[in-house]
C-alpha cells in the first residue's frame, strides 16, 4: 500500500512542481525524473513510518 501511494503521490506532486517552476521547456523530462527520484527517496521511508500511525489514528476516530 505504502509503495503504490508513494509512487502515485510523488509522481503527481513532482509533475506539478516541475511544471509550475520551470514550465514545459527543453529538459522537462530530465528535471521531472531527477525530482521524482529525490522525492521518492524521501517519501517512501516517510510513508512506511506514517502509514501505521495514520491507521491507528483513523481507527480511533472511526471506532464506535
Biotite code that builds the C-alpha atoms (Angstrom):
import biotite.structure as struc

atoms = struc.array([
    struc.Atom([0.000, 0.000, 0.000], chain_id="A", res_id=1, res_name="UNK", atom_name="CA", element="C"),
    struc.Atom([2.704, 2.487, 1.000], chain_id="A", res_id=2, res_name="UNK", atom_name="CA", element="C"),
    struc.Atom([4.710, 1.822, -2.167], chain_id="A", res_id=3, res_name="UNK", atom_name="CA", element="C"),
    struc.Atom([1.805, 2.415, -4.544], chain_id="A", res_id=4, res_name="UNK", atom_name="CA", element="C"),
    struc.Atom([0.573, 5.504, -2.723], chain_id="A", res_id=5, res_name="UNK", atom_name="CA", element="C"),
    struc.Atom([4.104, 6.906, -2.691], chain_id="A", res_id=6, res_name="UNK", atom_name="CA", element="C"),
    struc.Atom([4.529, 6.360, -6.427], chain_id="A", res_id=7, res_name="UNK", atom_name="CA", element="C"),
    struc.Atom([1.183, 7.989, -7.230], chain_id="A", res_id=8, res_name="UNK", atom_name="CA", element="C"),
    struc.Atom([1.543, 10.986, -4.927], chain_id="A", res_id=9, res_name="UNK", atom_name="CA", element="C"),
    struc.Atom([5.205, 11.588, -5.701], chain_id="A", res_id=10, res_name="UNK", atom_name="CA", element="C"),
    struc.Atom([4.510, 11.488, -9.440], chain_id="A", res_id=11, res_name="UNK", atom_name="CA", element="C"),
    struc.Atom([1.625, 13.948, -9.220], chain_id="A", res_id=12, res_name="UNK", atom_name="CA", element="C"),
    struc.Atom([3.463, 16.353, -6.933], chain_id="A", res_id=13, res_name="UNK", atom_name="CA", element="C"),
    struc.Atom([6.722, 16.234, -8.880], chain_id="A", res_id=14, res_name="UNK", atom_name="CA", element="C"),
    struc.Atom([4.920, 16.787, -12.184], chain_id="A", res_id=15, res_name="UNK", atom_name="CA", element="C"),
    struc.Atom([3.015, 19.733, -10.739], chain_id="A", res_id=16, res_name="UNK", atom_name="CA", element="C"),
    struc.Atom([6.034, 21.379, -9.111], chain_id="A", res_id=17, res_name="UNK", atom_name="CA", element="C"),
    struc.Atom([8.320, 20.978, -12.139], chain_id="A", res_id=18, res_name="UNK", atom_name="CA", element="C"),
    struc.Atom([5.563, 22.314, -14.415], chain_id="A", res_id=19, res_name="UNK", atom_name="CA", element="C"),
    struc.Atom([4.947, 25.335, -12.190], chain_id="A", res_id=20, res_name="UNK", atom_name="CA", element="C"),
    struc.Atom([8.579, 26.205, -11.500], chain_id="A", res_id=21, res_name="UNK", atom_name="CA", element="C"),
    struc.Atom([10.152, 25.625, -14.908], chain_id="A", res_id=22, res_name="UNK", atom_name="CA", element="C"),
    struc.Atom([7.302, 25.136, -17.356], chain_id="A", res_id=23, res_name="UNK", atom_name="CA", element="C"),
    struc.Atom([7.282, 22.995, -20.462], chain_id="A", res_id=24, res_name="UNK", atom_name="CA", element="C"),
    struc.Atom([10.780, 23.813, -21.653], chain_id="A", res_id=25, res_name="UNK", atom_name="CA", element="C"),
    struc.Atom([13.504, 21.608, -23.034], chain_id="A", res_id=26, res_name="UNK", atom_name="CA", element="C"),
    struc.Atom([14.829, 19.258, -20.408], chain_id="A", res_id=27, res_name="UNK", atom_name="CA", element="C"),
    struc.Atom([11.441, 18.919, -18.687], chain_id="A", res_id=28, res_name="UNK", atom_name="CA", element="C"),
    struc.Atom([11.610, 15.134, -18.640], chain_id="A", res_id=29, res_name="UNK", atom_name="CA", element="C"),
    struc.Atom([15.102, 15.110, -17.141], chain_id="A", res_id=30, res_name="UNK", atom_name="CA", element="C"),
    struc.Atom([14.086, 17.564, -14.411], chain_id="A", res_id=31, res_name="UNK", atom_name="CA", element="C"),
    struc.Atom([10.943, 15.556, -13.725], chain_id="A", res_id=32, res_name="UNK", atom_name="CA", element="C"),
    struc.Atom([12.827, 12.265, -13.373], chain_id="A", res_id=33, res_name="UNK", atom_name="CA", element="C"),
    struc.Atom([15.525, 13.832, -11.172], chain_id="A", res_id=34, res_name="UNK", atom_name="CA", element="C"),
    struc.Atom([12.911, 15.456, -8.927], chain_id="A", res_id=35, res_name="UNK", atom_name="CA", element="C"),
    struc.Atom([10.854, 12.276, -8.813], chain_id="A", res_id=36, res_name="UNK", atom_name="CA", element="C"),
    struc.Atom([13.829, 10.177, -7.712], chain_id="A", res_id=37, res_name="UNK", atom_name="CA", element="C"),
    struc.Atom([14.687, 12.570, -4.905], chain_id="A", res_id=38, res_name="UNK", atom_name="CA", element="C"),
    struc.Atom([11.049, 12.844, -3.849], chain_id="A", res_id=39, res_name="UNK", atom_name="CA", element="C"),
    struc.Atom([10.634, 9.069, -3.889], chain_id="A", res_id=40, res_name="UNK", atom_name="CA", element="C"),
    struc.Atom([13.756, 8.574, -1.777], chain_id="A", res_id=41, res_name="UNK", atom_name="CA", element="C"),
    struc.Atom([12.234, 10.850, 0.866], chain_id="A", res_id=42, res_name="UNK", atom_name="CA", element="C"),
    struc.Atom([8.571, 9.868, 0.507], chain_id="A", res_id=43, res_name="UNK", atom_name="CA", element="C"),
    struc.Atom([8.861, 6.076, 0.691], chain_id="A", res_id=44, res_name="UNK", atom_name="CA", element="C"),
    struc.Atom([10.543, 5.867, 4.105], chain_id="A", res_id=45, res_name="UNK", atom_name="CA", element="C"),
    struc.Atom([8.234, 8.606, 5.365], chain_id="A", res_id=46, res_name="UNK", atom_name="CA", element="C"),
    struc.Atom([5.122, 6.771, 4.217], chain_id="A", res_id=47, res_name="UNK", atom_name="CA", element="C"),
    struc.Atom([6.357, 3.489, 5.689], chain_id="A", res_id=48, res_name="UNK", atom_name="CA", element="C"),
    struc.Atom([6.688, 5.253, 9.040], chain_id="A", res_id=49, res_name="UNK", atom_name="CA", element="C"),
    struc.Atom([3.472, 7.278, 8.820], chain_id="A", res_id=50, res_name="UNK", atom_name="CA", element="C"),
    struc.Atom([1.006, 4.664, 7.485], chain_id="A", res_id=51, res_name="UNK", atom_name="CA", element="C"),
    struc.Atom([0.817, 2.605, 10.710], chain_id="A", res_id=52, res_name="UNK", atom_name="CA", element="C"),
    struc.Atom([0.375, 5.759, 12.782], chain_id="A", res_id=53, res_name="UNK", atom_name="CA", element="C"),
    struc.Atom([-2.290, 7.078, 10.429], chain_id="A", res_id=54, res_name="UNK", atom_name="CA", element="C"),
    struc.Atom([-4.107, 3.728, 10.508], chain_id="A", res_id=55, res_name="UNK", atom_name="CA", element="C"),
    struc.Atom([-4.190, 3.788, 14.320], chain_id="A", res_id=56, res_name="UNK", atom_name="CA", element="C"),
    struc.Atom([-5.486, 7.358, 14.322], chain_id="A", res_id=57, res_name="UNK", atom_name="CA", element="C"),
    struc.Atom([-8.201, 6.552, 11.796], chain_id="A", res_id=58, res_name="UNK", atom_name="CA", element="C"),
    struc.Atom([-9.236, 3.503, 13.792], chain_id="A", res_id=59, res_name="UNK", atom_name="CA", element="C"),
    struc.Atom([-9.543, 5.609, 16.955], chain_id="A", res_id=60, res_name="UNK", atom_name="CA", element="C"),
    struc.Atom([-11.526, 8.317, 15.205], chain_id="A", res_id=61, res_name="UNK", atom_name="CA", element="C"),
    struc.Atom([-13.890, 5.942, 13.411], chain_id="A", res_id=62, res_name="UNK", atom_name="CA", element="C"),
    struc.Atom([-14.355, 3.241, 16.074], chain_id="A", res_id=63, res_name="UNK", atom_name="CA", element="C"),
    struc.Atom([-17.647, 3.165, 17.883], chain_id="A", res_id=64, res_name="UNK", atom_name="CA", element="C"),
])
